[in-house]
Amino acid sequence: MTYASTTTFTVSSGGHELPGVLHLFAGDGPHPAVLLLHGFPGWERNFDLAHVLRRAGYATLIFHYRGSWGAAGTWAWSNVLEDAAAAVEQLRADPRVDATRLTVIGHSMGGFAALQTVAADPTIPAVVSIAGFDFGAAGTAPDPDQYVEPFDGDLLPLQGTSGRALVDEMVAHGPEWRLADLAPQLADRRVLLIGASRDAAAPPEQHHLPLVEAYKNAEHHLFPTDHALASHREELAEAVLAFLKA
């Protein structure tokens, strides 16, 4: 018999080795898997969810994108999307994982990356966005420069970028990154959207409710809490687990 464990897991992407942690359930497996994508810059990494998911039988990977938290390379929104896709492929290739039972879950920017990653890969059956930030909607809004200062304020654990560069990239890709436009690609997938009514970073009126409208078959919740769902972590875990087990 094997026991539950927490092991290092390296994601190779863009010529760099990105550090991660794989939470493994007890037993020989292969286990259903979850890729858990953190946000910008990664203050909240949702390790509590990883432990809950492991206890429920899931192998759960959390990793750092290029240019974040000591990982090599340069931080960019496009690099995050490439890194997430690479993590999917490498997690699936692990013999401890059931490659057919993979769910991508993301928080904030990670929610954006999760939806984009699953929309681009028709073999991934399910996706969860938690307080997702819609970079396409922000990049095509009337005043995207409002984000320069907030982005600048979160650069401490990142390297190779600036608030100005991040806004310019967001604007350049805005039309192709609008999350509502992914509805056709996600129509045959299971989708869970979780928003927060007191979310100041990703206000639900701009980032959550339009997706609820666009993704007609998605399950959705709006909890009365903040961007980190700080007062509703247990409810968050219960909603995610119920979705995964349905």
C-alpha positions in Angstrom: 0.0 0.0 0.0 1.2 3.5 -0.8 0.5 6.5 1.5 -0.6 10.0 0.8 2.3 12.2 -0.1 3.4 15.7 -1.1 6.2 15.6 -3.8 8.0 18.1 -5.9 6.9 18.2 -9.6 8.8 20.2 -12.3 7.0 21.7 -15.3 9.2 22.2 -18.3 8.0 25.3 -20.3 9.7 27.9 -22.5 13.1 26.4 -21.9 12.7 26.7 -18.1 12.1 24.3 -15.3 9.2 25.6 -13.2 8.8 24.4 -9.6 5.6 22.7 -8.4 4.1 20.5 -5.7 2.0 17.4 -6.4 -0.4 16.3 -3.7 -1.0 12.5 -4.1 -3.8 10.5 -2.6 -3.1 7.2 -0.8 -3.3 4.1 -2.9 -1.7 2.9 -6.1 -3.7 4.9 -8.6 -3.8 6.1 -11.2 -5.9 8.9 -9.6 -8.1 11.6 -11.1 -6.2 14.8 -11.3 -6.6 18.5 -10.8 -4.3 21.3 -12.1 -4.8 24.2 -9.7 -3.6 27.5 -11.2 -2.9 30.4 -8.9 -3.5 34.0 -9.7 -1.5 37.2 -10.1 1.0 37.4 -8.5 0.2 34.3 -6.4 -0.4 35.7 -2.9 -3.3 33.1 -2.5 -2.2 29.8 -3.8 -5.2 27.7 -2.6 -3.2 25.0 -0.9 -6.2 24.4 1.4 -8.1 23.3 -1.7 -5.2 21.0 -2.7 -5.4 19.2 0.6 -9.2 18.9 0.5 -9.0 17.5 -3.0 -6.2 15.0 -2.1 -8.4 13.7 0.8 -11.2 13.2 -1.7 -8.9 11.1 -4.0 -7.5 13.6 -6.4 -3.8 14.1 -7.4 -3.5 17.9 -7.3 -0.7 20.0 -8.9 0.2 23.6 -8.0 3.2 25.2 -9.7 4.7 28.6 -10.3 4.7 30.2 -13.8 7.7 31.6 -15.4 9.2 34.6 -13.7 7.3 34.2 -10.5 8.4 33.4 -6.9 11.9 32.5 -7.9 11.0 30.5 -11.1 13.3 31.2 -14.0 12.1 33.3 -17.0 10.0 36.4 -17.5 6.5 37.0 -16.3 3.9 37.7 -19.0 0.3 36.8 -19.5 1.1 34.9 -22.6 3.8 32.9 -20.8 1.2 31.9 -18.1 -1.0 30.4 -20.8 1.9 28.5 -22.3 3.0 27.3 -18.9 -0.5 26.1 -18.0 -0.8 24.1 -21.3 2.6 22.5 -20.6 1.6 21.6 -17.1 -1.5 19.8 -18.4 0.6 17.7 -20.8 3.2 16.8 -18.2 0.6 16.0 -15.4 -1.2 13.8 -17.8 2.0 11.9 -18.7 2.6 11.0 -15.0 1.8 7.3 -14.5 0.2 8.1 -11.1 -2.5 10.2 -12.9 -5.5 9.1 -14.8 -5.0 11.2 -18.0 -8.7 10.9 -18.9 -10.0 12.4 -15.7 -8.3 15.8 -15.5 -9.9 19.1 -14.3 -8.3 22.5 -14.5 -9.2 24.9 -11.7 -7.9 28.4 -11.4 -8.3 31.4 -9.1 -8.4 35.0 -10.4 -5.8 35.2 -13.3 -5.7 31.4 -12.9 -9.4 31.3 -13.6 -8.7 33.1 -16.9 -5.9 30.7 -17.7 -8.0 27.7 -16.8 -10.8 28.7 -19.1 -8.4 29.5 -21.9 -6.5 26.3 -21.5 -9.6 24.1 -21.5 -11.2 25.9 -24.4 -8.0 25.3 -26.4 -7.8 21.5 -25.5 -11.0 19.6 -26.4 -9.8 16.5 -24.5 -10.1 18.2 -21.0 -13.6 17.4 -19.7 -14.0 20.0 -17.0 -12.9 23.4 -15.8 -13.5 25.6 -12.7 -13.0 29.4 -12.5 -12.9 30.9 -9.0 -13.2 34.7 -9.0 -11.8 34.7 -12.5 -10.4 37.9 -14.0 -11.3 38.4 -17.7 -8.2 40.0 -19.3 -10.0 40.2 -22.6 -12.8 42.3 -21.1 -10.3 44.5 -19.2 -8.1 44.9 -22.3 -11.0 46.1 -24.4 -12.6 48.3 -21.7 -12.6 52.1 -22.2 -9.8 52.8 -19.7 -7.3 49.9 -19.4 -4.7 52.2 -18.0 -6.5 52.1 -14.7 -4.7 48.7 -14.2 -1.1 50.0 -14.5 -0.8 51.1 -10.9 -2.5 48.1 -9.4 -0.3 45.8 -11.5 2.8 47.7 -10.5 1.8 47.2 -6.8 2.0 43.4 -7.1 5.3 42.9 -8.8 7.5 42.0 -5.8 7.5 38.2 -6.4 7.7 38.6 -10.2 10.6 39.5 -12.6 11.1 40.9 -16.1 7.9 43.0 -16.4 6.1 46.2 -15.3 2.5 47.4 -14.9 2.9 49.3 -18.2 4.1 46.2 -20.0 1.3 44.0 -18.6 -1.4 46.5 -19.6 0.1 46.8 -23.1 0.0 43.0 -23.5 -3.5 42.8 -22.1 -4.7 45.5 -24.6 -2.9 43.9 -27.6 -4.6 40.5 -26.9 -7.9 41.9 -25.6 -10.1 41.0 -28.6 -8.8 37.4 -28.7 -8.8 36.9 -24.9 -12.5 37.8 -24.1 -13.7 34.9 -22.0 -17.4 35.2 -23.0 -16.2 34.4 -26.6 -15.1 30.9 -25.4 -18.7 29.8 -25.0 -18.8 27.7 -28.2 -15.6 25.8 -27.3 -16.8 25.1 -23.8 -20.4 24.2 -24.7 -19.7 20.4 -24.5 -17.6 20.6 -21.4 -18.5 20.8 -17.7 -17.9 24.3 -16.4 -18.2 25.7 -12.8 -18.0 29.5 -12.3 -17.6 30.8 -8.8 -17.8 34.6 -8.1 -17.7 36.8 -5.1 -20.2 39.6 -4.6 -17.7 41.8 -2.6 -14.8 41.2 -5.1 -13.0 44.5 -5.6 -10.2 43.0 -7.8 -12.6 41.2 -10.3 -16.0 42.8 -9.8 -18.7 40.2 -10.7 -20.6 42.7 -12.9 -17.6 42.8 -15.3 -15.9 39.4 -14.7 -18.4 36.8 -13.5 -22.0 37.6 -14.5 -21.2 38.0 -18.2 -19.8 34.5 -18.2 -22.8 33.1 -16.4 -24.9 34.6 -19.2 -22.6 33.4 -22.0 -22.0 29.9 -20.7 -25.6 28.7 -20.8 -24.9 25.2 -19.3 -22.4 26.2 -16.6 -23.0 25.7 -13.0 -22.4 28.9 -11.0 -22.3 30.3 -7.5 -21.9 33.9 -6.2 -20.7 33.9 -2.6 -21.0 37.1 -0.4 -17.3 37.4 0.2 -14.1 39.0 -1.2 -11.7 38.1 -4.0 -9.9 35.4 -2.0 -13.2 34.0 -0.8 -11.6 34.5 2.7 -14.8 34.0 4.7 -16.1 31.1 2.4 -13.3 28.7 2.0 -15.3 25.7 3.3 -18.2 26.6 1.1 -15.8 27.0 -1.8 -14.3 23.5 -1.2 -17.7 22.0 -0.9 -18.9 23.5 -4.2 -15.8 22.3 -6.0 -16.0 18.8 -4.6 -19.7 18.5 -5.5 -18.9 19.6 -9.0 -16.1 17.2 -9.4 -18.1 14.2 -8.1 -21.3 15.0 -10.0 
